[in-house]
Amino acid sequence: MHSQWSHRIRLSFLAATVMALAACGGGGDSGSSNGGTTPPVTPPSATAAGYTVRAFSFTDANNYRLRYYYSSNVVDSVTGLTSYYDERVGRSAGAPVAANVLYDTALYESATGWQTFSGATVNTQTEGSPYTTTWGGYAYNGTRVDTDVSGQTLSSVVLQTQDLSVNTVSTTPGVNAVGLSGTLPAGAKLRTVTVTSTTTPVQYRVADGTVSGVSTLAGLIAAYPTPASPTAVNTASMARLHSTAGCGMTLCPAEALRVSFGATGVANFYLCDYDTSNFTTTNCTAAGSGNYALGTAIDGVTPIMTFSGLPASTSVQAFTRVFVQRNGVIYYGWKDKLSTATTTRLNKAAFEALAVALGIPAPTIDSAPSAYAGSWSAAYVGGDTGSCASVSIDATGYILGSCTSTGLGGTFIVSGQVSSTGVASFVASGGTSSGAGFSGSFTSTAGSGPWTQPSNSISGTWTAVKH
């Protein structure tokens, strides 16, 4: 995947608009109206811990991804805000999906440094509607309406989450709503959310690569002066206009945006043809001039380069290129444009009914965020040895880690749960370690316990440390 444009690849259920991500569905409240009826509508209010489903992409019981917003719905007495968490789980061919697939690996700017997205990240929102909310480095203004759908058919309610005459994107893609039977229980609600982004952060992804041969923004400017004849070699990438969506043809004319640098902050833009069959960029022509500006990310440290006066054709881009100088290289960064989106989401009671109908487990949540949430590393010894460099525990206590065996060999995923009292149980999936079971306990900083693998008649012990 070419770094010049791959930075916009996201999980399918991030959908096309990041701005819709931020509106929390906590509290177990949700809302929308049912065609042909006039159900009771109530403003959202704080209640018991709960969640709403931001995206549920379903193929079958062994292949799906669920993304939901969990909240204890406790209002902070000092700030007046409630906190919520972006939680994700999934199955692929029956095995748990790794955290680095469920969550984007992008880093976003913050006042305290560059951060990554995870299920332990605290997001905040005001109560009621309209409201304001933050998600990662994003900020939004929004409205939300909760609708009681108890007693309505599961099919009709799921269809409302898929209705693109109301919603920007479906929150239940792949679910065959017409094929569902049964009615929803007491407490089932829909939440219709409309959010408009007011702040978007600068981001970059290490996997997208860096500008070759330069280590500073000054070096970037010097490396790409205004050429007599622009090419893909003597100009720098500003990404493709349609990102990964493509232009609908194999050869996309005037698709790749590029830039060179003139005197006193002048940025010269070019549009080049892009061949999707071999990833080549050719036939670059001038597309006007604007400006570049050198500044600093909101951490107050990281040098960044931003642009203005872009060609009108870039209006189709959902983001604008930002070059980020960090770690001795120049990353292909970006900043999402402001936008508005509407989604309709199932609450906890409604999704639990859908989960039963589809034969999958619904999330397990506690009344308060897990005290063990965060990033961990682990190691195990005994009949097999190995380590788990990356283990995440989200705010609901869900354990998900990627591990490597140095005894039996191979890699595998561990997944399970740690209770509010620190009692843990998780299992290994995939590779030669598949089927191994781990139990034990966690404190706020460490964990330990025994493990067994009946298929190989081996056992041992494990330890974990919080980062």
C-alpha positions as a printed Julia matrix, in Angstrom:
467×3 Matrix{Float64}:
   0.0     0.0     0.0
   1.46    3.34   -1.03
   2.07    5.8     1.79
   0.96    8.73   -0.39
  -2.67    7.79    0.03
  -3.04    4.83    2.36
  -3.36    7.04    5.44
  -7.12    7.23    4.96
  -7.65    3.48    5.25
  -9.81    2.86    8.31
 -11.74   -0.02    9.8
 -14.95   -0.57    7.89
 -17.07    0.5    10.77
 -15.23    3.8    11.16
 -17.23    4.54    8.01
 -16.58    7.39    5.67
 -17.0    10.17    8.19
 -14.91   10.32   11.33
 -17.07   13.14   12.63
 -19.86   10.72   13.48
 -17.59    8.78   15.81
 -17.58   11.16   18.68
 -21.2    11.27   19.86
 -21.39    8.92   22.8
 -24.15    6.39   23.21
 -23.66    5.73   26.9
 -26.25    5.26   29.55
 -28.22    2.62   27.71
 -30.35    5.33   26.04
 -31.0     5.45   22.28
 -33.45    6.95   19.82
 -35.31    7.33   16.48
 -38.88    7.14   15.21
 -40.67    4.13   13.79
 -42.3     4.52   10.37
 -46.08    4.57   10.56
 -46.22    5.07   14.34
 -45.59    7.87   16.82
 -43.6     6.32   19.68
 -42.82    8.27   22.84
 -39.75   10.46   22.56
 -37.73   11.53   25.61
 -34.62   13.67   25.98
 -31.51   11.65   26.92
 -30.81   11.57   30.64
 -28.25    9.98   32.93
 -29.17    6.49   34.08
 -27.48    3.18   34.86
 -24.31    2.17   33.04
 -24.95    1.19   29.45
 -23.92    1.59   25.84
 -25.11    2.33   22.34
 -23.85    0.6    19.21
 -21.89    2.92   16.93
 -21.26    0.23   14.31
 -21.96   -3.46   13.97
 -20.62   -5.0    10.77
 -21.96   -8.54   10.43
 -21.35  -11.46    8.07
 -22.11  -14.41   10.33
 -21.58  -15.49   13.95
 -17.9   -16.2    13.24
 -17.23  -13.01   11.28
 -18.31   -9.66   12.66
 -17.06   -6.47   14.29
 -18.82   -4.54   17.0
 -18.07   -1.02   18.08
 -20.0     0.49   20.96
 -19.8     3.48   23.28
 -19.82    2.47   26.96
 -20.46    4.85   29.85
 -21.11    4.54   33.56
 -23.32    7.64   33.12
 -22.0     9.18   36.3
 -21.8    12.97   36.06
 -18.56   14.44   37.41
 -19.51   16.82   40.19
 -16.71   19.25   39.31
 -16.83   19.38   35.49
 -20.47   18.42   34.97
 -19.32   15.96   32.28
 -19.87   12.25   31.83
 -17.12   10.01   30.47
 -17.48    7.37   27.76
 -15.25    4.83   26.03
 -14.98    3.6    22.46
 -15.03   -0.22   22.8
 -14.45   -2.72   19.98
 -14.58   -6.48   19.65
 -14.71   -8.81   16.68
 -14.38  -12.28   15.24
 -12.7   -13.4    12.02
 -13.09  -17.05   11.04
 -14.19  -17.64   14.62
 -11.05  -16.17   16.23
 -10.83  -12.82   18.06
  -9.71   -9.86   15.95
  -6.48   -8.27   17.21
  -6.57   -4.81   18.8
  -4.31   -3.27   16.15
  -6.93   -4.27   13.56
  -9.95   -3.17   15.56
  -8.4     0.21   16.36
  -6.64    2.52   13.95
  -2.9     2.83   14.56
  -2.94    6.55   13.78
  -1.42    8.95   16.29
  -3.21   12.23   16.95
  -1.89   15.46   18.42
  -2.8    16.43   21.96
  -1.58   18.96   24.49
   0.2    16.15   26.35
   1.82   14.54   23.31
   0.86   12.19   20.49
  -1.81    9.67   21.44
  -3.35    6.53   19.96
  -6.97    5.4    20.01
  -7.9     2.59   22.44
 -10.72    1.21   24.54
  -9.16    2.76   27.63
  -9.18    6.33   26.26
 -11.48    8.6    28.26
 -13.85   10.74   26.17
 -16.27   13.28   27.61
 -19.66   14.81   26.89
 -22.17   17.21   28.39
 -25.62   16.01   29.39
 -28.88   16.55   27.5
 -29.44   17.8    23.98
 -27.95   19.82   22.38
 -24.6    18.79   23.8
 -20.86   18.95   23.23
 -18.48   16.03   23.19
 -14.86   15.08   22.67
 -13.46   11.91   21.11
  -9.71   11.54   20.86
  -8.52   14.87   19.51
 -11.92   15.71   18.0
 -14.6    18.03   19.39
 -18.25   18.16   18.31
 -21.56   19.88   18.79
 -24.49   17.51   18.6
 -28.13   16.7    19.16
 -29.6    13.37   20.21
 -33.08   11.98   20.6
 -33.96    8.75   22.41
 -37.0     6.75   21.33
 -38.6     3.89   23.23
 -38.91    0.92   20.83
 -39.87   -1.76   23.33
 -42.55   -4.04   21.94
 -41.69   -3.16   18.34
 -40.39   -5.84   16.0
 -36.64   -6.37   15.93
 -36.77   -6.26   12.14
 -38.43   -2.83   11.96
 -36.06   -1.31   14.49
 -32.9    -2.6    12.8
 -34.23   -1.23    9.51
 -34.29    2.21   11.1
 -30.55    1.97   11.86
 -29.99    1.2     8.16
 -32.24    3.89    6.68
 -29.98    6.06    4.53
 -32.74    8.61    3.98
 -32.18    9.53    7.63
 -28.65    8.36    8.38
 -25.34    9.3     6.79
 -24.23    5.68    7.22
 -25.86    2.49    8.5
 -24.83    1.4    11.99
 -25.69   -2.26   11.26
 -24.22   -3.02    7.81
 -24.54   -6.65    6.78
 -27.43   -7.47    9.14
 -30.4    -8.94    7.23
 -33.06   -6.94    9.04
 -35.94   -8.42    7.04
 -34.97  -11.93    8.15
 -35.12  -11.11   11.87
 -38.04  -12.22   14.03
 -39.23  -11.35   17.51
 -39.97   -8.14   19.4
 -37.82   -5.93   21.57
 -37.91   -6.08   25.39
 -38.67   -3.37   27.89
 -35.89   -0.78   27.99
 -35.03   -1.11   24.3
 -34.37    2.26   22.7
 -32.91    3.89   19.62
 -30.73    6.97   19.76
 -30.61    9.27   16.75
 -27.48   11.41   16.85
 -26.43   14.32   14.63
 -22.94   15.7    15.21
 -20.98   18.51   13.62
 -17.23   18.53   14.15
 -15.79   21.77   15.51
 -12.18   20.63   15.98
 -10.16   17.95   14.22
  -6.59   16.99   15.15
  -3.5    16.58   13.03
  -2.77   12.86   12.66
  -0.23   10.55   11.07
   0.3     6.84   10.8
   3.78    5.3    10.98
   2.73    2.52    8.6
   2.01    5.11    5.9
   5.73    5.79    5.55
   7.73    8.99    5.35
   9.01   11.44    2.74
  12.16    9.86    1.39
  15.49   11.57    1.95
  14.43   14.45    4.21
  14.41   14.81    7.98
  13.14   18.39    8.51
  10.46   20.6     7.01
  13.19   22.94    5.81
  14.73   19.97    4.05
  11.34   19.12    2.5
  11.05   22.65    1.07
  14.6    22.48   -0.29
  14.04   19.04   -1.81
  11.01   20.1    -3.87
  11.58   23.54   -5.44
   9.28   24.64   -8.26
  10.18   22.41  -11.26
  10.14   23.35  -14.92
   8.26   20.13  -15.72
   6.39   18.58  -12.76
   6.57   14.81  -12.25
   5.91   12.32   -9.47
   9.63   12.5    -8.67
  10.21   16.25   -8.34
   6.98   17.03   -6.41
   5.7    15.84   -3.01
   2.5    13.89   -2.48
  -0.62   15.62   -1.18
  -2.63   12.34   -1.43
  -5.3    11.33   -3.94
  -8.55   13.22   -4.33
 -10.75   10.18   -3.76
  -8.45    8.36   -1.34
  -9.1     4.61   -1.26
 -12.59    4.99   -2.76
 -11.08    5.42   -6.23
 -12.4     7.43   -9.14
 -14.38    4.56  -10.68
 -11.87    3.89  -13.47
  -8.55    2.09  -13.8
  -6.83    5.27  -15.01
  -7.95    8.21  -12.89
  -7.26   11.53  -14.62
  -6.17   14.49  -12.47
  -6.49   12.31   -9.36
  -3.16   12.61   -7.5
  -2.51   15.97   -5.84
   1.12   17.03   -5.48
   3.05   20.11   -4.39
   6.31   22.02   -4.84
   7.58   25.0    -2.88
   8.27   28.5    -4.14
   9.59   31.61   -2.43
   8.01   33.28    0.63
   5.55   30.55    1.53
   4.18   29.84   -1.95
   2.88   26.31   -2.57
   2.46   25.25   -6.19
  -0.12   22.5    -6.7
  -0.32   19.88   -9.43
  -2.83   17.23  -10.45
  -1.53   14.02  -11.98
  -3.14   10.97  -13.55
  -3.17    7.89  -11.36
  -3.23    4.28  -12.61
  -4.87    2.0   -10.04
  -3.6    -1.14  -11.77
   0.07   -0.42  -11.17
   0.0     2.54   -8.72
   1.85    4.87  -11.1
   1.47    8.65  -11.25
   1.94   10.39  -14.61
   1.0    13.45  -16.65
   1.27   16.09  -13.93
  -0.11   19.53  -14.77
  -0.24   22.81  -12.82
  -3.41   23.3   -10.73
  -2.75   26.72   -9.23
  -0.88   28.16   -6.29
  -1.63   28.67   -2.62
   0.43   28.87    0.52
   2.18   26.68    3.03
   2.74   27.62    6.66
   5.21   26.29    9.19
   3.82   25.86   12.67
   3.74   23.63   15.72
   1.33   20.89   16.75
  -0.73   21.54   19.88
   1.86   19.68   21.96
   3.94   22.85   21.52
   6.9    20.83   20.24
   6.26   19.03   16.96
   6.91   21.05   13.75
   4.11   20.75   11.18
   3.39   22.17    7.71
  -0.15   23.14    6.72
  -1.64   24.42    3.45
  -4.19   26.97    2.27
  -5.51   28.09   -1.1
  -5.89   24.54   -2.39
  -7.4    23.88   -5.85
 -11.21   23.74   -6.02
 -10.98   20.1    -7.1
  -9.76   19.17   -3.6
 -13.23   19.89   -2.2
 -13.96   16.16   -2.62
 -11.2    15.29   -0.16
 -12.42   14.6     3.38
  -9.04   15.73    4.73
  -6.1    18.0     3.96
  -2.46   16.96    3.92
  -0.25   18.04    6.82
   3.45   17.19    6.92
   4.65   16.22   10.4
   8.32   16.42   11.46
   8.93   13.88   14.21
  11.46   11.19   15.14
  13.93   12.53   12.58
  11.6    12.0     9.59
   8.7    13.7     7.79
   5.41   11.8     8.1
   2.51   12.05    5.65
  -0.01   13.49    8.09
  -3.52   14.81    7.6
  -6.28   16.84    9.19
  -9.93   15.9     8.64
 -12.24   18.6     7.34
 -15.2    19.73    9.44
 -18.42   17.94    8.6
 -21.82   16.77    9.85
 -23.26   13.26   10.11
 -26.34   11.48   11.46
 -26.52    7.92   12.81
 -29.2     5.87   14.57
 -27.96    3.47   17.25
 -29.26    0.52   19.25
 -28.96    0.74   23.03
 -27.85   -2.1    25.31
 -31.27   -3.76   25.66
 -31.95   -3.55   21.92
 -28.56   -4.92   20.93
 -28.78   -7.77   23.4
 -31.96   -8.87   21.64
 -30.23   -8.63   18.27
 -27.22  -10.58   19.58
 -29.47  -13.44   20.71
 -31.14  -13.51   17.29
 -27.75  -13.68   15.54
 -26.16  -16.16   17.96
 -23.33  -13.97   19.2
 -22.39  -12.76   22.71
 -23.34   -9.25   23.78
 -20.79   -7.1    25.65
 -20.3    -7.59   29.38
 -20.18   -4.3    31.27
 -19.88   -3.17   34.89
 -21.36   -0.17   36.64
 -17.99    1.62   36.59
 -15.0     1.62   34.22
 -12.45   -1.11   34.91
  -9.66   -0.19   37.31
  -7.33   -2.31   35.16
  -7.95   -0.51   31.85
  -4.81    0.33   29.91
  -1.85   -1.21   28.11
  -0.02   -4.23   29.54
   2.77   -6.63   28.65
   2.88  -10.26   29.78
   5.12  -13.33   29.83
   4.58  -16.99   30.61
   6.8   -19.97   31.51
   6.4   -23.69   32.12
   5.63  -26.31   29.49
   5.82  -23.47   26.96
   7.46  -20.05   27.13
   6.56  -16.81   25.46
   5.53  -13.19   25.79
   2.71  -10.81   24.94
   4.22   -7.44   24.08
   0.82   -5.87   23.59
  -2.14   -6.62   25.85
  -5.01   -4.16   26.17
  -7.7    -4.06   28.82
 -10.55   -1.77   27.88
 -12.9     0.12   30.17
 -15.29   -2.85   30.35
 -12.5    -5.21   31.48
 -12.18   -6.96   28.1
  -8.68   -8.45   27.7
  -7.19   -8.64   24.2
  -3.53   -9.33   23.43
  -1.08  -10.45   20.75
   1.48  -13.03   21.9
   4.43  -15.04   20.62
   5.48  -18.53   21.74
   9.23  -19.16   21.89
   8.76  -22.79   22.97
   6.04  -24.34   20.81
   6.48  -21.5    18.3
   4.02  -19.29   16.49
   1.84  -16.33   17.34
  -1.63  -16.21   18.86
  -4.31  -13.96   20.33
  -5.51  -14.01   23.94
  -8.97  -12.74   24.85
 -11.13  -12.8    27.94
 -12.31  -10.74   30.87
 -11.12   -9.31   34.16
 -13.85   -8.68   36.73
 -14.28   -5.55   38.81
 -12.51   -7.38   41.67
  -9.52   -8.32   39.5
 -10.39  -11.97   38.82
  -9.2   -12.84   35.31
  -9.92  -15.56   32.77
  -8.72  -15.56   29.16
  -7.92  -18.06   26.41
  -5.51  -18.41   23.5
  -6.73  -18.59   19.92
  -4.68  -19.46   16.85
  -1.29  -21.1    16.35
   0.16  -23.97   18.37
  -0.95  -22.31   21.61
  -4.64  -22.39   20.68
  -6.85  -23.64   23.47
  -4.56  -22.66   26.33
  -6.47  -21.25   29.27
  -5.21  -18.55   31.64
  -6.66  -17.64   35.04
  -5.51  -15.54   37.96
  -5.86  -12.0    39.18
  -4.85   -8.4    38.53
  -3.92   -5.49   40.75
  -3.72   -1.92   39.47
  -0.15   -2.52   38.25
   0.45   -6.27   37.9
  -1.2    -9.61   37.2
  -0.32  -13.28   37.65
  -1.74  -16.78   37.68
  -1.58  -20.3    36.21
  -2.17  -21.51   32.66
  -2.88  -24.91   31.14
  -3.09  -26.35   27.66
  -4.91  -29.7    27.83
  -4.24  -30.61   24.2
  -0.48  -30.73   24.85
  -0.75  -31.72   28.53
   1.36  -28.75   29.59
   0.96  -25.96   32.13
   2.81  -23.13   33.78
   2.45  -19.61   35.16
   2.06  -16.12   33.7
   2.78  -12.58   34.85
   1.74   -9.18   33.52
   2.87   -5.6    34.09
   0.96   -2.42   33.31
   2.74    0.18   31.2
